[in-house]
Amino acid sequence: MPTRKFLDELSHKVIGACIEVHRLLGPGLLESIYAECLAAELSELGVTVKKEVVIPIQYKGKVLSKPLRLDLLVEDSIIVEAKSVALLMPVHSAQLLTYLKMTDLKLGLLLNFNVVVMRDGIKRIVNGL
């Protein structure tokens, strides 16, 4: 299990990278483009990133045919959910918290790139941290 210090330092890198992506691209593109660019930016920093990670979902002991797909999984420790919406809604936070619970991870970043200033589109979600 990663330490809180490790997660804080790693989330700082992710936030810096997302600010760089937003600075270069601005708002208004598809979520998938931002996720792809963020993955590239993090890779340039030497950070391990997995894209579109498939997580099987079990319900009453059976694996469902539709798995969960995480936008990005950073260093196998932080789930990054990229959005490009007019306004983050409570359901977006709830979705990421559910992902954290289902994977038993402690930290997620909800990033809405459809904002004028990126710091307004960053939300940190924790699961028992």
N, C-alpha and C positions, 0 to 999 in steps of 0.2 A: 504494500500500500504506500503510495507516494506521500511524502511529508507535506505539511501545510506550506512550508517555506518553498519547496519545489513547485507546488501548484501555484503559489503566488508569483514566483519568478517566471514560470512558464506562461501564466495568463498575461503577465506584463508583456512578454514577447508577442503573444498572439494579438493583443490589443494594439501594440505598436505596428504590427504587420497589417492589421485591418485598417488602421488610420492611413498607412501608406497606400494601400489599395484604393481606399476612398479618395485620397488626395489626387491620385492619378486618374481615376475613372469617373468620380463624382456619382451622384445618385441617378436612378432611372433605368438601370440595366436589370437583367434577370438574376435571380438568386444564384443560379448555377454558375454564372460567369464570375460573380464575386467569390464564390466558394473555390472555384478553379484558380483564380488569381491569388487568393489568400493561401491556398495550398502551395502554390509556386513560390510566393514570398517567404513563407515559413521554411520551405525546403532550402532556399538560398541562405537562410540563417542557420542551417544545419539541424533543423527541428524535424523529427519524423512525423509525417502526416499520412493518414489513410483516408481516402475519399470514398463516399458512398458505402460505408461499412454496413454489411448485412448482419442483423442480430435476429436470430430465430425467436419467435414469440411462442410461449407455452400457455395453454389455457386448459385448466383441469387435467394436467398431465399429458396433454397432446400438443404437438408442435403444429402451429397453424401454417397454412400454405402461403400466407402473406407475411414476410418478415418485416421487421423494422429496418429503416435505412437511415443511418446517421450521415449528415452532410460531411462532417470531418471529425476524425478522432486524432487528437494531437498527443504524441508520445504515449499512446495507450492510457492516457490519464484525464484528458479534458475533451468533452464533447462540444463541438462548435456547431451551432445551428445558424445558418445564414438566412436572412430574410430581406425582402425588398418590398416593404408594405408602407402604406401611408401612416399607419400608427400601429405600434406593438400593442397587442391585446392581452388580457390575462390568460387566454387560452394558449398563447405562444409560450408563456412562462410555464404553464401547467404541463404542456407537451414536453418541454425540455426536462422538467423535474421528473416526469414519468420515465423518460429515457434514462436519466441518471439512476433512478430506482431499479429499472429493469436490468441495467448493466452493472449495478453496484459501484458506480463511480461517484465521486464526491463533488466535482465541479463542472459546470457547463457555462458557456458563453453564448448568449443570444445576441446576434449582431444584425441590426437593421441598417442596411446600406442606403435606404431611401430617405436620407436626412441631409440637411444642409451641412451640418457639422457632425462628424462621426461620433464624437463623445456623447451626443444625444441619442445615439442608436445602440449603445452598449449596455447590456444588462447581464449581470453575473448571477447565476443560479447555483445554489449549493444544496447538497443532499447530506445532511447530518455533519457538516464540516464545522 
